Amino acid sequence: MRPGGERKLMRRLLRVLRAFLFCPGVAAVVFRTATPEDSGEVLAWVRRLAKYERLGALCVSTEADLFSALHPNGVVHAAFADDLENADASGDGATMGFVLWYFGYSTFAGRRKLFVEDLFVHHAHRSKGVGRFLLGTLAKIAAEEDCASVEWAVLDENIPAQAFYRSLGGSPVRDWSLWSADPASVMSLALNAGPWSN
């Protein structure tokens, strides 16, 4: 085979597989699962998302935090959508977006559920099917893991994201609201749990 022939053959093969990759705006995309060694790249994408949502000041996660969380026995999983058509000389694809998720448990369904914590597609790659590809791949993972549902939260003001999720068959959960306690409130509760606490 001529020099560079393998690369041309691979690109041709990837074009043939395009229809099966759910990403019509990109010739070849792959779901690359993150490892702890990718914690810096994951953090960069988390910060991009936080900046996009104008919540950058709240993003205090560190690379060390994500390194621990992404450990095979850790609590979260992450992946990237890489464009192999525009790979660099080493064969690494250009990353177009990322997703971070974890598993919870539904006591009502008696089964696990998959919760999408973060999903972000670089603005240059929006409307190409990248988000659909990432969520579609997570739907396959949820089905393989026999999850009762796939869930996520979206900011009230993020109308484009809401429209995107509706286009995938998602809908807001009626009669429920997401609640949270900040660290000071958690500490206060812990210190004042009552005479029955340990």
N, C-alpha and C positions, 0 to 999 in steps of 0.2 A: 504494500500500500504506500502511496506517495506521502511525503511529509505533509502533515495537516489533514490527511485523508480520513483518519479516525474521527477527527473533530467534525469534518463535514458530514461523515456518515452518521455520527451521533446527532447532529443538528437535524438532518433529514429524518431520522427516526423520531426525534422529539416532535417534529412538525406533524408526523403521522399520528402520534399519540395526543396531539393537541385537543382533539374532540373529547378525549376521556379525562382531561385535566380540569374541566369546569371553568376555565379562565379564557373566554374567547378573545379578549383584548391583548393577550400575550401569547406568543407562540409556544413557549415551554416554561411551565412553572412547577416548582417542587415544594412540598411541605417539609421543611427541615426542622426537626425537633431540636430544641435547645438543650445543651448540657450545662453543668455548672461552669465550665470554662467559657461559656457564652454570656456569663452574667453581665459583663460590661456592655455588650451589644444589647442585651435585653433592657438594661437600665437606660441606655440611650433612647430606645424606643418608648419606654415608659415616660421619660422626660419630654419627648416630642408630644406624646399624647397629653400630658399635663399642661404643657405650654399651649397646645391647640385649644384645650378646654378652659384656658385662663385660670388654671389651678396650680401653676408651677410652684408657688410658695408652699403648697401643701405636700409637695413631693420631696420627702426626706429620706427615702429608701437609698441604701448604699449598695455598691457592688458586692460587698461582703454579705449583706442581708440576702441578696438574690442568689449568691453562690450557695449559701446554706439551704435556701428554699428550693432551689432547683436540683438539689442532690437527689439521686434515685429514690431515697427514702424520705425526701422532703415533701412539702405540702403543695407546691405548685408545679405546673408544667407550662412550657412556653414553646412556641414554634414560629418560624419565619416563612414567608412566601418569597422564594428566590426565583428570579427570572433567569433561566439557563440560556435563553437565546442571546442575552447580552452578558455572558460570562466574561470574566477577565482572563488573563493569560494562564492563571493557575487552575481555571475551570470553575472557580467559585462564581455563583450567580449574584446578580445585583439584587439586594433585598428590597422588596416592594412594600412589605407590611409585616405585622407580627400580631400574635394573639397569645394571651396568657390565661390559663384556666386552672380550676381545681375541682375536686369532687366533694360534694356535701351529701346529706342524707335526708330523704323525705320520709318522715314518720307516717304521713297519711298514705303514701304509696307503698311504703315498706321496701323502698329501693333507693339506690344512690341517684344523685342528680349531678349534672355537670354545670358548673357556673363559670361563665366567661367574665373574667375580671377586667381585662383590657383587650381591645381590638383597635388597631390603628393601621391605616393604609396611607403611605406617603402621597401627598397631594398630586404628584406627577403621575401616579398610577391609579387614581380613582376612576370609577366608571369603566374599568377594564375587567371586572369580575373577580378581582383579588379578594375583596371582603367576602363575597359569596363562596369563593374557593376555600378560604380559611374556615368559615362557619360550616360549610358543607363537609369539610374534613372532620371538624369537631363533631358534627352530627353522626358521622360514621363511627367515630370513637365512642360516642355515647351509646350508639346501638350495640356495638361490640361489647361494651361494659354493662349492658342491660340497664341503662339509666332510665329513670322515669321521665326526665325532662332535661332540656337545655335552657338555662336561664341567664339573664344578663340585666344590667341596669343601664339606663341612658338618661342623660341630663334633660330636664324639661325643655331647656332652651335649644337643644341640639336637634332641630327639626330635620336636617338632612339625614342624620342617623336614624331617627324615628321612621322616616319614609323608607330608608333602606331596609330596616328590620321588618316593616310591614310588607315590603315586596317579597320577603322570604317566608312570609306566613306568621311572623311574630305579632304579638299584640300586648298592650299593657295589661298588667295584672290588676283587675278591678278589686276595690274594697280592701286593698293592702297598701301600706306605705312602708318604705324602708326607713329604719331607725338606726341611730348610732350614738355611742357615748364616747366623748373625747377622753384622753388619758387622765385628766384631772377628775372627771366624773367617775371613771372606773376606780381610781384610787380612793375617792371619797366613799363610794359604795363598799369597797373592800374593807375600809377601816370602820365602817358603820353598818356592817351586815347584821348586827343584832347579837343578843346573848347566846344564840345557838351556833354561832360560827366556831370553827376550830381555832 
